Amino acid sequence: MNGEYEVVRTDEEWRQVLTPEQYAVMRGHGTERPGSCALNHEKRPGTFSCAGCGQPLFQSARKFESGTGWPSFNDPVEGSVATTVDRSHGMVRTEVHCARCGSHLGHVFPDGPPPTYQRYCINGVAMTFEPD
């Protein structure tokens, strides 16, 4: 993660803004334990935003139950996320990160439901939720 983002913080500033678990996931490219986040069960209309910078990421109308243990979405708010190739853990995946601050959010897979057939599998601790 570099200075190409609108929101740039030092490591110490990130540690002050995020909880230890959020820091491990969002800045350390970690993954929360499946089924551990209340946002996985959030069904109210509203907006899921980046816990690091407040950028709106996903609308609840695009959320679906994937059975994976993480919040899953068909598609993000336009321009809110960016992707990179993730070759960690002996596999190739597409990492999803916040386009505003660069924080790791999760991964996207081509096995979601119509209309996009995408499954944005996002760590709940990387987001906040604001009901409509």
N, CA, C and O atoms as a MOPAC input file, in Angstrom:
PM7 MOZYME 1SCF
protein

 N      0.84200 1    -1.16800 1     0.00000 1
 C      0.00000 1     0.00000 1     0.00000 1
 C      0.88400 1     1.22600 1     0.00000 1
 O      1.82800 1     1.34300 1     0.78200 1
 N      0.56100 1     2.11800 1    -0.87800 1
 C      1.44900 1     3.26400 1    -1.04000 1
 C      0.69100 1     4.58200 1    -0.96600 1
 O     -0.48400 1     4.60800 1    -0.60000 1
 N      1.35600 1     5.66600 1    -1.31100 1
 C      0.79500 1     7.00200 1    -1.23100 1
 C     -0.10200 1     7.37800 1    -2.38900 1
 O     -0.39500 1     8.56100 1    -2.56600 1
 N     -0.54900 1     6.42600 1    -3.18300 1
 C     -1.42900 1     6.71700 1    -4.30900 1
 C     -2.87300 1     6.92200 1    -3.87800 1
 O     -3.72800 1     7.19200 1    -4.72100 1
 N     -3.16400 1     6.80300 1    -2.60700 1
 C     -4.53000 1     6.88100 1    -2.12300 1
 C     -4.83400 1     8.26000 1    -1.56200 1
 O     -3.94000 1     8.97600 1    -1.11200 1
 N     -6.10400 1     8.61600 1    -1.59600 1
 C     -6.55200 1     9.89900 1    -1.05600 1
 C     -6.31800 1     9.98100 1     0.45400 1
 O     -5.91600 1    11.02400 1     0.96900 1
 N     -6.57200 1     8.87600 1     1.15600 1
 C     -6.35100 1     8.81600 1     2.60000 1
 C     -5.07100 1     8.02500 1     2.84900 1
 O     -4.98400 1     6.83700 1     2.53700 1
 N     -4.08200 1     8.70900 1     3.41700 1
 C     -2.79100 1     8.08200 1     3.72100 1
 C     -2.48500 1     8.34000 1     5.19700 1
 O     -2.55800 1     9.47300 1     5.67300 1
 N     -2.14100 1     7.27200 1     5.90500 1
 C     -1.79800 1     7.38200 1     7.32900 1
 C     -0.51000 1     6.60600 1     7.58800 1
 O     -0.16800 1     5.67800 1     6.85400 1
 N      0.18400 1     6.99500 1     8.62700 1
 C      1.33900 1     6.21800 1     9.06600 1
 C      0.83600 1     4.94700 1     9.73200 1
 O     -0.34400 1     4.83000 1    10.06100 1
 N      1.73500 1     4.00700 1     9.92500 1
 C      1.36400 1     2.77100 1    10.60400 1
 C      0.80800 1     3.07100 1    11.99700 1
 O     -0.18900 1     2.47700 1    12.40500 1
 N      1.43400 1     3.97000 1    12.71400 1
 C      0.97500 1     4.32700 1    14.06000 1
 C     -0.41800 1     4.96600 1    14.00900 1
 O     -1.25200 1     4.68400 1    14.87000 1
 N     -0.67800 1     5.81000 1    13.02500 1
 C     -2.01200 1     6.40500 1    12.88600 1
 C     -3.06900 1     5.34000 1    12.59500 1
 O     -4.17100 1     5.40300 1    13.14000 1
 N     -2.74200 1     4.35600 1    11.73600 1
 C     -3.68300 1     3.26300 1    11.47900 1
 C     -3.97000 1     2.49500 1    12.76200 1
 O     -5.11500 1     2.12500 1    13.01800 1
 N     -2.95200 1     2.25500 1    13.56200 1
 C     -3.14700 1     1.51000 1    14.81600 1
 C     -4.03100 1     2.28100 1    15.79500 1
 O     -4.70600 1     1.66900 1    16.62300 1
 N     -4.03900 1     3.59700 1    15.71600 1
 C     -4.89600 1     4.42100 1    16.58000 1
 C     -6.34000 1     4.43600 1    16.07800 1
 O     -7.26900 1     4.53400 1    16.88100 1
 N     -6.53800 1     4.34100 1    14.77600 1
 C     -7.87000 1     4.40600 1    14.16700 1
 C     -8.59200 1     3.06400 1    14.20700 1
 O     -9.81000 1     3.01700 1    14.37900 1
 N     -7.85200 1     1.98400 1    14.05000 1
 C     -8.43800 1     0.64700 1    13.93300 1
 C     -8.25800 1    -0.17200 1    15.20300 1
 O     -7.30800 1     0.03900 1    15.95700 1
 N     -9.17700 1    -1.11100 1    15.43700 1
 C     -8.99800 1    -2.07200 1    16.52600 1
 C     -7.86600 1    -3.02400 1    16.11700 1
 O     -7.50400 1    -3.06500 1    14.94100 1
 N     -7.30500 1    -3.78300 1    17.05400 1
 C     -6.26500 1    -4.74400 1    16.67200 1
 C     -6.73200 1    -5.73100 1    15.59300 1
 O     -5.96800 1    -6.04900 1    14.68100 1
 N     -7.96500 1    -6.21200 1    15.68500 1
 C     -8.46600 1    -7.14300 1    14.67000 1
 C     -8.62700 1    -6.45000 1    13.31300 1
 O     -8.27100 1    -7.01300 1    12.27700 1
 N     -9.16100 1    -5.23500 1    13.32700 1
 C     -9.28100 1    -4.49300 1    12.06900 1
 C     -7.90500 1    -4.24500 1    11.45900 1
 O     -7.72500 1    -4.38900 1    10.25000 1
 N     -6.94200 1    -3.87600 1    12.28500 1
 C     -5.59700 1    -3.61400 1    11.79000 1
 C     -5.01400 1    -4.87700 1    11.14600 1
 O     -4.43400 1    -4.80600 1    10.06300 1
 N     -5.16400 1    -6.02400 1    11.80000 1
 C     -4.62900 1    -7.27700 1    11.27000 1
 C     -5.24300 1    -7.61900 1     9.91500 1
 O     -4.54700 1    -8.09700 1     9.02000 1
 N     -6.53400 1    -7.37700 1     9.76200 1
 C     -7.21700 1    -7.67300 1     8.50300 1
 C     -6.92000 1    -6.60700 1     7.45700 1
 O     -6.47600 1    -6.92900 1     6.35500 1
 N     -7.15700 1    -5.35300 1     7.78800 1
 C     -7.13300 1    -4.27500 1     6.79800 1
 C     -5.72600 1    -3.82700 1     6.39200 1
 O     -5.50300 1    -3.46100 1     5.23800 1
 N     -4.79700 1    -3.85300 1     7.31600 1
 C     -3.44000 1    -3.41100 1     7.00400 1
 C     -2.48300 1    -4.58600 1     6.85300 1
 O     -1.45300 1    -4.47700 1     6.18900 1
 N     -2.83300 1    -5.72100 1     7.47900 1
 C     -1.98200 1    -6.90300 1     7.41900 1
 C     -2.47800 1    -7.96700 1     6.45700 1
 O     -1.90800 1    -9.05600 1     6.38300 1
 N     -3.54900 1    -7.65500 1     5.71100 1
 C     -4.11500 1    -8.58200 1     4.71800 1
 C     -4.57800 1    -9.88500 1     5.34600 1
 O     -4.47200 1   -10.95100 1     4.73800 1
 N     -5.09200 1    -9.79300 1     6.56600 1
 C     -5.58500 1   -10.98000 1     7.26400 1
 C     -7.02400 1   -11.30500 1     6.88900 1
 O     -7.61500 1   -10.67600 1     6.01200 1
 N     -7.56400 1   -12.29300 1     7.56600 1
 C     -8.94900 1   -12.71600 1     7.37400 1
 C     -9.55800 1   -13.00100 1     8.72900 1
 O     -8.96800 1   -13.69200 1     9.56000 1
 N    -10.75800 1   -12.45700 1     8.94500 1
 C    -11.45100 1   -12.75500 1    10.19700 1
 C    -11.98000 1   -14.18800 1    10.16000 1
 O    -12.15500 1   -14.76500 1     9.08700 1
 N    -12.22700 1   -14.74300 1    11.31300 1
 C    -12.78200 1   -16.09300 1    11.41400 1
 C    -14.17100 1   -16.10700 1    10.77700 1
 O    -14.96900 1   -15.21400 1    11.06200 1
 N    -14.49100 1   -17.08300 1     9.92700 1
 C    -15.80900 1   -17.12000 1     9.29900 1
 C    -16.92700 1   -17.16500 1    10.33800 1
 O    -16.82900 1   -17.85500 1    11.35200 1
 N    -17.98500 1   -16.41800 1    10.06200 1
 C    -19.14200 1   -16.38800 1    10.94700 1
 C    -18.97100 1   -15.57200 1    12.20100 1
 O    -19.85300 1   -15.57300 1    13.06000 1
 N    -17.84400 1   -14.86500 1    12.33500 1
 C    -17.55100 1   -14.15500 1    13.57900 1
 C    -18.06500 1   -12.71900 1    13.61700 1
 O    -18.04100 1   -12.09800 1    14.68000 1
 N    -18.52300 1   -12.18000 1    12.51300 1
 C    -18.90600 1   -10.76700 1    12.47100 1
 C    -20.42100 1   -10.60500 1    12.35000 1
 O    -21.06500 1   -11.26800 1    11.53800 1
 N    -20.96900 1    -9.72600 1    13.16000 1
 C    -22.41200 1    -9.46500 1    13.14000 1
 C    -22.87600 1    -8.92900 1    11.77800 1
 O    -24.02900 1    -9.14200 1    11.40400 1
 N    -22.01400 1    -8.24700 1    11.03900 1
 C    -22.43100 1    -7.70600 1     9.74200 1
 C    -22.77600 1    -8.79500 1     8.73900 1
 O    -23.45000 1    -8.53100 1     7.74300 1
 N    -22.32000 1   -10.01400 1     8.99200 1
 C    -22.69100 1   -11.11900 1     8.11300 1
 C    -24.20600 1   -11.33000 1     8.12900 1
 O    -24.78300 1   -11.78900 1     7.14300 1
 N    -24.84400 1   -10.99500 1     9.24700 1
 C    -26.28400 1   -11.20700 1     9.40700 1
 C    -27.09700 1    -9.92400 1     9.23500 1
 O    -28.31500 1    -9.94400 1     9.40900 1
 N    -26.44800 1    -8.81300 1     8.89700 1
 C    -27.13800 1    -7.53400 1     8.73500 1
 C    -28.01700 1    -7.56400 1     7.48800 1
 O    -27.52600 1    -7.80700 1     6.38500 1
 N    -29.31600 1    -7.31800 1     7.66300 1
 C    -30.25300 1    -7.40000 1     6.54600 1
 C    -31.03100 1    -6.10000 1     6.31800 1
 O    -31.81100 1    -6.01500 1     5.36900 1
 N    -30.83600 1    -5.09700 1     7.16200 1
 C    -31.56300 1    -3.83900 1     6.99100 1
 C    -31.06800 1    -3.08700 1     5.76100 1
 O    -29.91900 1    -3.25500 1     5.35100 1
 N    -31.93200 1    -2.25300 1     5.16600 1
 C    -31.46600 1    -1.37700 1     4.08100 1
 C    -30.42100 1    -0.40700 1     4.62500 1
 O    -30.57700 1     0.13800 1     5.71700 1
 N    -29.35900 1    -0.20000 1     3.85800 1
 C    -28.33000 1     0.72100 1     4.30000 1
 C    -27.06100 1     0.58600 1     3.49000 1
 O    -27.04000 1    -0.02600 1     2.42200 1
 N    -25.99400 1     1.17900 1     4.02700 1
 C    -24.71300 1     1.24300 1     3.33100 1
 C    -23.60400 1     0.67400 1     4.19700 1
 O    -23.49300 1     1.00300 1     5.37900 1
 N    -22.78400 1    -0.18300 1     3.60100 1
 C    -21.58800 1    -0.72300 1     4.23500 1
 C    -20.41700 1     0.13600 1     3.75800 1
 O    -20.22500 1     0.31700 1     2.55600 1
 N    -19.63800 1     0.66300 1     4.70100 1
 C    -18.52900 1     1.56500 1     4.37800 1
 C    -17.21900 1     1.03700 1     4.93000 1
 O    -17.20400 1     0.17900 1     5.81200 1
 N    -16.12100 1     1.55600 1     4.40400 1
 C    -14.78600 1     1.17600 1     4.86300 1
 C    -14.58900 1     1.63600 1     6.30500 1
 O    -14.80600 1     2.80600 1     6.62000 1
 N    -14.18000 1     0.72000 1     7.17800 1
 C    -13.93400 1     1.04700 1     8.57600 1
 C    -12.69800 1     1.92600 1     8.74300 1
 O    -12.51100 1     2.53100 1     9.79800 1
 N    -11.85800 1     2.00200 1     7.72400 1
 C    -10.64300 1     2.79400 1     7.81400 1
 C    -10.79300 1     4.24500 1     7.39900 1
 O    -10.09500 1     5.11700 1     7.91600 1
 N    -11.71200 1     4.51200 1     6.45600 1
 C    -11.81700 1     5.88400 1     5.94300 1
 C    -13.24300 1     6.36000 1     5.70700 1
 O    -13.45200 1     7.52500 1     5.36700 1
 N    -14.22800 1     5.48400 1     5.87800 1
 C    -15.61300 1     5.89200 1     5.71100 1
 C    -16.14700 1     5.85200 1     4.29400 1
 O    -17.30500 1     6.20300 1     4.06700 1
 N    -15.33700 1     5.43500 1     3.33700 1
 C    -15.77500 1     5.35800 1     1.94100 1
 C    -16.96100 1     4.38000 1     1.82000 1
 O    -16.83400 1     3.23100 1     2.24200 1
 N    -18.11800 1     4.80300 1     1.25100 1
 C    -19.20100 1     3.84900 1     0.99500 1
 C    -18.73300 1     2.77900 1     0.01300 1
 O    -18.19500 1     3.08800 1    -1.05000 1
 N    -18.94600 1     1.51100 1     0.38500 1
 C    -18.45100 1     0.39200 1    -0.41600 1
 C    -19.55800 1    -0.41400 1    -1.08700 1
 O    -19.49800 1    -0.69400 1    -2.28400 1
 N    -20.57200 1    -0.78600 1    -0.30000 1
 C    -21.62700 1    -1.67300 1    -0.79700 1
 C    -22.98300 1    -1.22200 1    -0.26400 1
 O    -23.08700 1    -0.75600 1     0.87100 1
 N    -24.01700 1    -1.36100 1    -1.08400 1
 C    -25.39100 1    -1.12800 1    -0.65900 1
 C    -25.99400 1    -2.46700 1    -0.23800 1
 O    -25.71100 1    -3.49700 1    -0.85000 1
 N    -26.81400 1    -2.45200 1     0.79400 1
 C    -27.38000 1    -3.70100 1     1.30400 1
 C    -28.25500 1    -4.41700 1     0.27200 1
 O    -28.44000 1    -5.63000 1     0.36800 1
 N    -28.79300 1    -3.69600 1    -0.70700 1
 C    -29.60300 1    -4.33700 1    -1.75200 1
 C    -28.77800 1    -5.31500 1    -2.58500 1
 O    -29.33800 1    -6.19300 1    -3.24100 1
 N    -27.46300 1    -5.17100 1    -2.56500 1
 C    -26.56400 1    -6.04800 1    -3.32100 1
 C    -25.93300 1    -7.13100 1    -2.45100 1
 O    -25.05500 1    -7.86000 1    -2.91100 1
 N    -26.37300 1    -7.24200 1    -1.20200 1
 C    -25.84100 1    -8.25200 1    -0.28200 1
 C    -26.64400 1    -9.54800 1    -0.45100 1
 O    -27.85500 1    -9.51000 1    -0.66900 1
 N    -25.97000 1   -10.67300 1    -0.35000 1
 C    -26.66800 1   -11.95700 1    -0.42300 1
 C    -26.00700 1   -12.95200 1     0.51800 1
 O    -24.86700 1   -12.75800 1     0.94200 1
 N    -26.72200 1   -14.00300 1     0.83800 1
 C    -26.21100 1   -15.04900 1     1.72100 1
 C    -25.45400 1   -16.06700 1     0.88000 1
 O    -26.04600 1   -16.78500 1     0.07400 1
 N    -24.14500 1   -16.12300 1     1.07400 1
 C    -23.30600 1   -17.02900 1     0.28000 1
 C    -23.03300 1   -18.34400 1     1.01300 1
 O    -22.58900 1   -19.31600 1     0.40200 1
 N    -23.29700 1   -18.37200 1     2.32000 1
 C    -23.00800 1   -19.56500 1     3.09300 1
 C    -21.53900 1   -19.73000 1     3.44500 1
 O    -21.13600 1   -20.78100 1     3.94400 1
 N    -20.73200 1   -18.70000 1     3.19000 1
 C    -19.29500 1   -18.78900 1     3.43700 1
 C    -18.89000 1   -18.34900 1     4.84300 1
 O    -17.81400 1   -18.70300 1     5.32400 1
 N    -19.76000 1   -17.57100 1     5.49900 1
 C    -19.42400 1   -17.03800 1     6.81800 1
 C    -18.91900 1   -15.61300 1     6.77400 1
 O    -18.55700 1   -15.05600 1     7.81000 1
 N    -18.88500 1   -15.00800 1     5.58800 1
 C    -18.49500 1   -13.60800 1     5.43400 1
 C    -19.57800 1   -12.87300 1     4.65500 1
 O    -20.25900 1   -13.47700 1     3.82700 1
 N    -19.74800 1   -11.57000 1     4.91100 1
 C    -20.69800 1   -10.80300 1     4.10500 1
 C    -20.30800 1   -10.87600 1     2.61800 1
 O    -19.14000 1   -10.72400 1     2.26100 1
 N    -21.30800 1   -11.11000 1     1.76800 1
 C    -21.06200 1   -11.23800 1     0.33100 1
 C    -21.97500 1   -10.30300 1    -0.44000 1
 O    -23.13500 1   -10.10300 1    -0.07800 1
 N    -21.43400 1    -9.73600 1    -1.50800 1
 C    -22.14800 1    -8.73900 1    -2.30500 1
 C    -21.95500 1    -9.03000 1    -3.78900 1
 O    -20.94200 1    -9.59900 1    -4.19800 1
 N    -22.96100 1    -8.62300 1    -4.60200 1
 C    -22.86400 1    -8.76200 1    -6.06300 1
 C    -21.88000 1    -7.76800 1    -6.66000 1
 O    -21.05800 1    -8.12800 1    -7.50200 1
 N    -21.96400 1    -6.52500 1    -6.22500 1
 C    -21.06900 1    -5.51700 1    -6.78300 1
 C    -20.95000 1    -4.32900 1    -5.83400 1
 O    -21.84700 1    -4.07000 1    -5.03100 1
 N    -19.83100 1    -3.61000 1    -5.93500 1
 C    -19.58100 1    -2.47700 1    -5.05100 1
 C    -20.19400 1    -1.18800 1    -5.59400 1
 O    -20.63700 1    -1.11800 1    -6.74000 1
 N    -20.20300 1    -0.17600 1    -4.73600 1
 C    -20.53000 1     1.17600 1    -5.17600 1
 C    -19.49100 1     1.54800 1    -6.23200 1
 O    -18.30100 1     1.30100 1    -6.03700 1
 N    -19.91700 1     2.12500 1    -7.32500 1
 C    -19.00600 1     2.43700 1    -8.42900 1
 C    -17.80600 1     3.26200 1    -7.95700 1
 O    -17.96400 1     4.29600 1    -7.30700 1
 N    -16.60100 1     2.78500 1    -8.29800 1
 C    -15.36200 1     3.48100 1    -7.97700 1
 C    -14.87300 1     3.33500 1    -6.54900 1
 O    -13.86200 1     3.93200 1    -6.18000 1
 N    -15.58200 1     2.54200 1    -5.72800 1
 C    -15.23500 1     2.47200 1    -4.30400 1
 C    -14.14700 1     1.46400 1    -3.96900 1
 O    -13.47700 1     1.59500 1    -2.94500 1
 N    -13.96300 1     0.46100 1    -4.81900 1
 C    -12.95800 1    -0.55500 1    -4.54900 1
 C    -12.03100 1    -0.71000 1    -5.75000 1
 O    -12.36500 1    -0.33200 1    -6.87300 1
 N    -10.87600 1    -1.26800 1    -5.48500 1
 C     -9.91700 1    -1.61700 1    -6.53300 1
 C     -9.48100 1    -3.05500 1    -6.26000 1
 O     -9.68600 1    -3.58000 1    -5.16600 1
 N     -8.88700 1    -3.67200 1    -7.25000 1
 C     -8.45900 1    -5.07000 1    -7.09200 1
 C     -7.00100 1    -5.23100 1    -7.49500 1
 O     -6.46700 1    -4.46900 1    -8.30100 1
 N     -6.37900 1    -6.23900 1    -6.91300 1
 C     -5.02300 1    -6.63300 1    -7.26400 1
 C     -4.95400 1    -8.15600 1    -7.24400 1
 O     -5.82300 1    -8.81400 1    -6.67100 1
 N     -3.93300 1    -8.70600 1    -7.86200 1
 C     -3.73500 1   -10.15300 1    -7.84100 1
 C     -3.08300 1   -10.53400 1    -6.51600 1
 O     -2.08600 1    -9.93700 1    -6.11000 1
 N     -3.65000 1   -11.52400 1    -5.85400 1
 C     -3.15400 1   -12.02000 1    -4.57800 1
 C     -2.65300 1   -13.44500 1    -4.80100 1
 O     -3.43800 1   -14.34600 1    -5.09700 1
 N     -1.35000 1   -13.64300 1    -4.66100 1
 C     -0.74700 1   -14.96400 1    -4.86600 1
 C     -0.33100 1   -15.61900 1    -3.55200 1
 O      0.50900 1   -16.51900 1    -3.54300 1
 N     -0.91400 1   -15.17200 1    -2.45400 1
 C     -0.55900 1   -15.73900 1    -1.15100 1
 C     -1.21100 1   -17.09800 1    -0.93900 1
 O     -2.16100 1   -17.45300 1    -1.63600 1
 N     -0.70900 1   -17.83800 1     0.00400 1
 C     -1.26000 1   -19.13600 1     0.42200 1
 C     -1.31100 1   -20.16400 1    -0.70900 1
 O     -2.17200 1   -21.04400 1    -0.71000 1
 N     -0.39900 1   -20.05600 1    -1.66100 1
 C     -0.29000 1   -21.03900 1    -2.72400 1
 C     -1.42400 1   -21.04900 1    -3.73400 1
 O     -1.65100 1   -22.05500 1    -4.40600 1
 N     -2.14400 1   -19.92700 1    -3.84600 1
 C     -3.22900 1   -19.84300 1    -4.82300 1
 C     -3.25600 1   -18.45500 1    -5.43900 1
 O     -2.60400 1   -17.53600 1    -4.94400 1
 N     -4.00800 1   -18.30400 1    -6.51300 1
 C     -4.16700 1   -16.99900 1    -7.15000 1
 C     -5.61400 1   -16.56000 1    -6.96400 1
 O     -6.55000 1   -17.23500 1    -7.39500 1
 N     -5.77300 1   -15.40300 1    -6.30500 1
 C     -7.10400 1   -14.84400 1    -6.06400 1
 C     -7.07900 1   -13.36900 1    -6.42500 1
 O     -6.01500 1   -12.79300 1    -6.65500 1
 N     -8.26000 1   -12.76100 1    -6.47300 1
 C     -8.36100 1   -11.33500 1    -6.73000 1
 C     -8.69000 1   -10.63300 1    -5.42000 1
 O     -9.78800 1   -10.77500 1    -4.88100 1
 N     -7.71700 1    -9.87100 1    -4.91800 1
 C     -7.90000 1    -9.12400 1    -3.67500 1
 C     -8.72100 1    -7.87100 1    -3.94200 1
 O     -8.57600 1    -7.23100 1    -4.98400 1
 N     -9.58200 1    -7.52900 1    -2.99100 1
 C    -10.36900 1    -6.30300 1    -3.05100 1
 C     -9.86900 1    -5.37700 1    -1.95800 1
 O     -9.74800 1    -5.77700 1    -0.80000 1
 N     -9.57800 1    -4.13500 1    -2.33000 1
 C     -9.18400 1    -3.14900 1    -1.32900 1
 C     -9.91500 1    -1.83300 1    -1.57400 1
 O    -10.40200 1    -1.57700 1    -2.67400 1
 N     -9.98400 1    -1.01600 1    -0.54900 1
 C    -10.65600 1     0.28000 1    -0.62900 1
 C     -9.87900 1     1.18200 1    -1.58400 1
 O     -8.66500 1     1.34200 1    -1.45400 1
 N    -10.58800 1     1.76500 1    -2.53800 1
 C     -9.93900 1     2.64400 1    -3.51800 1
 C     -9.51100 1     3.97000 1    -2.89400 1
 O     -8.68700 1     4.67900 1    -3.47200 1
 N    -10.04800 1     4.31500 1    -1.73900 1
 C     -9.72800 1     5.59300 1    -1.10100 1
 C     -8.53100 1     5.51800 1    -0.15700 1
 O     -7.72100 1     6.44400 1    -0.10100 1
 N     -8.41600 1     4.38200 1     0.60400 1
 C     -7.31600 1     4.29500 1     1.57900 1
 C     -6.41700 1     3.07500 1     1.37700 1
 O     -5.39400 1     2.95200 1     2.05000 1
 N     -6.77700 1     2.18400 1     0.47300 1
 C     -5.94500 1     1.02500 1     0.18200 1
 C     -6.09000 1    -0.13500 1     1.13500 1
 O     -5.38700 1    -1.13400 1     0.98400 1
 N     -6.97500 1    -0.04600 1     2.11200 1
 C     -7.12500 1    -1.11600 1     3.09300 1
 C     -7.67000 1    -2.39300 1     2.45600 1
 O     -8.56200 1    -2.35100 1     1.61000 1
 N     -7.11900 1    -3.52200 1     2.87900 1
 C     -7.58600 1    -4.83300 1     2.43200 1
 C     -9.00000 1    -5.05800 1     2.95500 1
 O     -9.27500 1    -4.85500 1     4.13700 1
 N     -9.90400 1    -5.48600 1     2.05000 1
 C    -11.28900 1    -5.75400 1     2.42300 1
 C    -11.62800 1    -7.23500 1     2.34900 1
 O    -12.34600 1    -7.75100 1     3.20500 1
 N    -11.11900 1    -7.92000 1     1.33500 1
 C    -11.43900 1    -9.32200 1     1.11900 1
 C    -11.04300 1    -9.73700 1    -0.27900 1
 O    -10.01500 1    -9.29600 1    -0.79400 1
 N    -11.85800 1   -10.59000 1    -0.90500 1
 C    -11.57200 1   -11.09000 1    -2.25300 1
 C    -12.85600 1   -11.14800 1    -3.06900 1
 O    -13.95400 1   -11.16800 1    -2.51200 1
 N    -12.71500 1   -11.17600 1    -4.37300 1
 C    -13.86900 1   -11.32800 1    -5.25900 1
 C    -13.68200 1   -12.60000 1    -6.07900 1
 O    -12.58800 1   -12.89900 1    -6.55600 1
 N    -14.78300 1   -13.34200 1    -6.22800 1
 C    -14.77700 1   -14.61700 1    -6.94100 1
 C    -15.87500 1   -14.61500 1    -8.00600 1
 O    -16.89600 1   -13.94900 1    -7.83500 1
 N    -15.68000 1   -15.35200 1    -9.10200 1
 C    -16.66800 1   -15.36600 1   -10.19200 1
 C    -17.76300 1   -16.41400 1   -10.00400 1
 O    -18.20400 1   -17.02600 1   -10.97700 1
 N    -18.20900 1   -16.63000 1    -8.75500 1
 C    -19.21600 1   -17.66000 1    -8.50100 1
 C    -20.45500 1   -17.11800 1    -7.78900 1
 O    -21.14300 1   -17.85200 1    -7.08000 1
 N    -20.73300 1   -15.82300 1    -7.98300 1
 C    -21.89400 1   -15.21200 1    -7.35000 1
 C    -23.15400 1   -15.37500 1    -8.18600 1
 O    -23.10500 1   -15.91100 1    -9.29300 1
 N    -24.27200 1   -14.91700 1    -7.66200 1
 C    -25.54500 1   -15.01900 1    -8.37900 1
 C    -25.68500 1   -13.93500 1    -9.45200 1
 O    -24.90500 1   -12.98300 1    -9.48100 1
 N    -26.67300 1   -14.08200 1   -10.32700 1
 C    -26.94800 1   -13.03400 1   -11.30900 1
 C    -27.32000 1   -11.74500 1   -10.57800 1
 O    -27.76100 1   -11.84100 1    -9.43300 1
 N    -27.18200 1   -10.58700 1   -11.13000 1
 C    -26.84300 1   -10.37500 1   -12.54100 1
 C    -25.34500 1   -10.28400 1   -12.81100 1
 O    -24.93800 1   -10.37500 1   -13.96900 1
 N    -24.50200 1   -10.10500 1   -11.78000 1
 C    -23.07000 1    -9.89900 1   -12.03500 1
 C    -22.26500 1   -11.18800 1   -12.00600 1
 O    -21.18700 1   -11.26200 1   -12.59500 1
 N    -22.78300 1   -12.20600 1   -11.32300 1
 C    -22.08000 1   -13.48100 1   -11.12500 1
 C    -20.78400 1   -13.30800 1   -10.33800 1
 O    -19.90100 1   -14.16500 1   -10.37700 1
 N    -20.68200 1   -12.18200 1    -9.62000 1
 C    -19.52200 1   -11.90500 1    -8.78900 1
 C    -19.90200 1   -12.10600 1    -7.32700 1
 O    -21.03700 1   -11.84600 1    -6.92700 1
 N    -18.94600 1   -12.56800 1    -6.54000 1
 C    -19.12600 1   -12.69300 1    -5.08900 1
 C    -17.99500 1   -11.93600 1    -4.41300 1
 O    -16.88000 1   -12.43900 1    -4.27300 1
 N    -18.30800 1   -10.72000 1    -3.99800 1
 C    -17.35900 1    -9.94300 1    -3.22000 1
 C    -17.46200 1   -10.44700 1    -1.79100 1
 O    -18.42000 1   -10.12800 1    -1.08700 1
 N    -16.49200 1   -11.22200 1    -1.36400 1
 C    -16.45600 1   -11.85600 1    -0.05000 1
 C    -15.61400 1   -10.94300 1     0.85000 1
 O    -14.38800 1   -10.91000 1     0.74200 1
 N    -16.28400 1   -10.20700 1     1.73300 1
 C    -15.65500 1    -9.09800 1     2.44500 1
 C    -15.61300 1    -9.37000 1     3.95300 1
 O    -16.59400 1    -9.82600 1     4.54100 1
 N    -14.48200 1    -9.08700 1     4.55500 1
 C    -14.34600 1    -9.20000 1     6.00300 1
 C    -15.25700 1    -8.17400 1     6.67200 1
 O    -15.17100 1    -6.97900 1     6.38900 1
 N    -16.12700 1    -8.64800 1     7.55800 1
 C    -17.04700 1    -7.74800 1     8.23800 1
 C    -16.34500 1    -6.69600 1     9.07500 1
 O    -16.82300 1    -5.56500 1     9.15900 1
 N    -15.21900 1    -7.03600 1     9.69800 1
 C    -14.50900 1    -6.06100 1    10.53100 1
 C    -13.91500 1    -4.92400 1     9.70600 1
 O    -13.52400 1    -3.89700 1    10.26000 1
 N    -13.84400 1    -5.09900 1     8.39800 1
 C    -13.30600 1    -4.05500 1     7.53100 1
 C    -14.36600 1    -3.01000 1     7.16000 1
 O    -14.08600 1    -2.03800 1     6.45800 1
 N    -15.59900 1    -3.24100 1     7.65500 1
 C    -16.68500 1    -2.33700 1     7.28900 1
 C    -17.44900 1    -1.84400 1     8.51000 1
 O    -17.40300 1    -2.44100 1     9.58600 1
 N    -18.14700 1    -0.74400 1     8.31000 1
 C    -19.15900 1    -0.27100 1     9.22800 1
 C    -20.47600 1    -0.31400 1     8.48100 1
 O    -20.48100 1    -0.43300 1     7.25500 1
 N    -21.59900 1    -0.22000 1     9.19000 1
 C    -22.90500 1    -0.23000 1     8.54500 1
 C    -23.73700 1     0.94000 1     9.02800 1
 O    -23.82900 1     1.19800 1    10.22800 1
 N    -24.33400 1     1.63700 1     8.09800 1
 C    -25.22600 1     2.75300 1     8.40800 1
 C    -26.58300 1     2.44600 1     7.80200 1
 O    -26.71800 1     2.42900 1     6.57900 1
 N    -27.61900 1     2.19600 1     8.65300 1
 C    -28.94200 1     1.92400 1     8.09600 1
 C    -29.51800 1     3.17900 1     7.43500 1
 O    -29.19100 1     4.30800 1     7.80000 1
 N    -30.38500 1     2.93800 1     6.45300 1
 C    -31.06400 1     4.06700 1     5.76700 1
 C    -32.02500 1     4.75500 1     6.70300 1
 O    -32.68300 1     5.71900 1     6.31300 1

